[in-house]
Amino acid sequence: MTQVNGISRSVTEWKLRTRSLELGRRTLVMGVVNITPDSFSDGGSYLDAEAAVEHALRLLEEGADLLDLGAESTRPGTRVGAAAAETLGAEEEQARLLPVLEGVRAAKPEAIVSVDTYKASTARAAAAAGAEIINDVSGLEWDKDMARACAETGCGVVLMHSRGRPDEWGSQEQLKPDELLTVVRQGLEGILARATAAGIALDRIVLDAGYGFGKRFEENFMLLARQGELLELGRPLLAGVSRKSFLGHAVAPRHEGRPAPVDAREIASVAAMVTAILHGASIVRVHAVKPAVEGALVVDEVLNAGGLD
């Protein structure tokens, strides 16, 4: 076990569909591949399957330990005049996703691929095409058949806490720090209960606090500061803070008082990622892999200086 400032990160085995990963001895970096026209970061850049495969392979070359392929954005319409991301049917989602998954698997059979979906039929199709992990941002809530599908595929799962759906986030009341942590913790406890009741083994589950998913800008910093308390749930943590809006707001003083645009959030993203690792995250989900890998290597040296049991 590593421990810094009272926050510990245990070494554990995460069982996937056909293999397993050791979590906790070093931080694993998950590279994001958005196969979407409307993601908040790089939407439209890799909608073409060939471009998406090339991007995925480049992320692996830069040091990504695993990939996360997503074909539907969950971007909310929080800016004035901005529309929320489109809701995608399962058939179209799979039409975007599966050629990329198959292309990556053909080029790099050893690659560990996660699929970002909340739809049961897509989870099943992705597993059949070689995905090892299902990353469900809804925590098994938005498709009533998702828990059973994940159990049947035998995939590892990342289960995220989301406070409502994207079209509700802009109108939610702000919570006090203790209230927010209670909401997230109780939500994750409920997710774990649903998962195990459906037959998903605990050693296949990683939890995600869901930064930006129903959390107002400043709430994310409180959640990040207290993320380590979620380790009491007994499962490893994944943190996805890369390029998120709350980081753009934090660095607004460097951008004439306006939130930094997505392409100007990379340094802030690394800073937030480092904080997440020091507060117990075993996996980080990032858009820019190379700086994340180098940042994680430094933090791991700090963590490991305390010794591992």
N, C-alpha and C positions, 0 to 999 in steps of 0.2 A: 504494500500500500504506500502511495506517495501522499505526503501531507505538507501543505504550506499554509501558514496562518490559520490553522485549525480546519482547513478544508481538505478532505481526503479524496483520492481517486484510486479505487481498487483495481487490481488486475483481474479480469474475468474473460471468459470465453463467450463470444456471441455466435450462436449457431445459425447458419444460413441454410439455404435450400440444399446445397450439395457440399458445403465446406463450412469452415468456421474462421472467425477472426479473433485475435487477442486484442482486447481493449484495455487501456489504462497504462500500459508500459510506455507507450508513446502515443502522441495524438495522431489520429488518422484524419486525412484531408479528403473530403468528398467534393469533387468538382461538378459544378452545375452545367447541364446542357439543356437550354430552353428551346424546345422545338415549337415555338409559338410566335404569332405575329404581334402579341400585345403584352408580353411580360414587362414589368417596370424596368428591368435591366436587360439589355440586348434583345428585346422583343423584335422578331423579324429577321435577326441576323443569321439564324440557323434553321429557318423554316424548311429550307431545301434539305432533303435527307443526306445528300452527299456532303454538303457544307457542315451539317450537324455531325456526321461521322468524323470528318476531318478535324473538327473542333474537339470532339471527344478524345480522339487519339492524341491530339496535341496536349490536352490536359494530362493525359497519362504520361506523356513524355516529360512534362514539367514536374511530375512527382505526385500526381493524385493517386491515392490508394484505392479509391473507388469512384464511380461516376453516378450521378443522379439525373436520369432523363425525365423530363416533364413535357407534356404536350398541351396542357391547359393552364393558363395563368389564373392566379387567385388575387390579382391586383385589384384593390378597391377603388372606387371613383371618389376619392377624398378631396382632390383638388377642385376648385371652382371650374365648372365647365368640363371636367374630366369624366369620362364614362368608365364604369366598372368593366373589368375584363369579361369577355364573352364566356357564356356557359357552353360547354362543348358536349355533344353527345358521345357515347362510348364508341360508336362506330368510327366517327371522325377522329377521336382521340387515338384510337388504335391505328388508323391509317397514317397518322403522323408519326406515331411512336415506334411501331414494330419494325419498319424498314431501318430505322436508325439503330435500334437494339440489335437487329440481325446483322447489320453492317459492322457494328463494333465487335460483336461476337465472332464474326468471320475473320476480321483482321487481328483481333486479340482474344483468342478463346479463353485465356486465363484472366481476363479483366473481370472485376467484380462490379456488376451493374445493379443499381437501384432504380426503381421506377416510381416516380412521383404521381400518384393517382389516389382518388378516393372511391373509384368505381370498381365493384367486384368483378365484372366481366373483363375489365382491362387488367386487373391484377392476375386473373387466371391466364389470360392470353400472354401476358408478359412473362409469367413464370414458365409457361410452355415454350416460350421463345428463348429462355435462358437467363432471365433475371434472377438474381439471388436475394434481393431485398425489395420489399414494398414499403414506400414512404407515404403514409396517409396523413395529410395535414388536418383531416377532420377527426382524427382519433377514433375511427370506426363509426362515426355518427351520421355521415351524410348519405350512406348507402346501407340499408338494413342487412344486406347480405355480405358486407365487406368482412366482418369478423370471421364468418364461416369460410369465405374464400381464402383469406390469409392462412387460416388453420389448414385447409386442404392442400394448399400449395407447398406448405412446409418452409416458406421463405422466412428469412429474418424480417422483422418489421420495425419501422420507426413510427411511433405513434405520437402525434403532436396535440397539444392543447390549443384549441381555437375558441375564443369567446364569441360564439355566434358565427354567422356567415358574413362574407365580405360586404354585402349590401347593408348590413346592420352596423358596421363598425363606426361609421361617421356619426351616428346618433346615440352611441352608448354613453352612459354617465361615467365620469372619471371616478376611479376607486382610490381609497386611501391605501398606503403601502401595505399594511397588514391585510386589508380586505383583498387586494389583488393577489397577494401570495396565497391566501386561503383559497380563493377562487381557482387559481392555477393548480395548487396542490390537490384540492378535492376533485378537480376535473381530471387530473392524471390518475388519481386513485380509482375513479369511476372507469376510466379507460382501461386500466389494468384489470379491473374486475370483469369487464365485458370481454376482454381478450382471453383471459384464462377460462372463463365460462364457456367460450366458444372452442376451447381446445388448443389455444396458442400457448406454448410452453414459455415460462418466464425467461428462460435462457435464449429465447429468440427475440426478445423485446428490448428496444432502446427507446427512451422517452425524450421528448422535445418540448421545451416550455412554450414555444410558439411566439417568438419575438415578432411584434408587428401584427399578429393575428388577433385582433380585438383588444389590443393594448395601445393606449394613447402614447404620444411621443415620449413624455417624461416617465411614464409608467415602465417603459422598457428598461430604463437605467436602474430603477429600483429592483426590477426583476433580475437584471444581470448582477447587481450587487449581492442579491440573496439567492442566486441560483443554486449555490452549494447546499442549501437546505433541502432541495428536492432530491438529493442523493439518499435522503432518509427513506425514500420509497423503495430503495433496494435495486434499482436498475441504472445502467449507464446512461449518460446524457449526451445528446447531440445538440449543438448550438448552431443556428442559422441566423447570423447577424449581418452577413455580407451586403453592403450597399443599401441597407434599409433606410427608410425615411427618417427615423429618429436620429440617425447619424448625420444626415444632411442638416437637420435642425441644430444639432449640437455645434456644428462648425460654421453656422451662419455668420458669426462675427468676422470670419475670414472671407466672406463673400458678400460684402456690403449689406449685411443684415438679412440677406435672403437665404433660404435653405440651399445648401450646395446641390448642384445637379448630380445625377447618378454617376456620371463619369468623373466626378471630383470627390468621390467618397472613399477612395481606395485606402488612403492612409488611416482614415477613421475606421474603416472596416478591419484593418489589421489590428488597430488598437482595441477595438471591441472584441475581436477574436481572441487576442491575448488575455483579456480580462475573463472571457468565458472559459478558457482553458484553466486559468488560475482558480476559477470558481467551479471546477469539477467536470467540465466537458471532456469527453473522451474522443469525440468526433466533431469536426467543424465542417460546415457546408459553405463553400465559397465559390465565387465567380472567377477570381484571379488566383490561380493555383500557385504559381511560383513564389510570390511574396508570402502567401499563407504558409507554404511548406517551410520557408526559411524562418518565418516568425515562430512557427510551432516548434521547430528544432531548438530554438533558443529557450522557449518556455519549458520544454521538456527537460532541458539541462538543469534548469532551476528546480523543477519538481523532483527530478531524479537525484539531485544533490542531497535530498533528505533520505534517500535510500528506499528500496523496494523490498517488501516482505514476500 
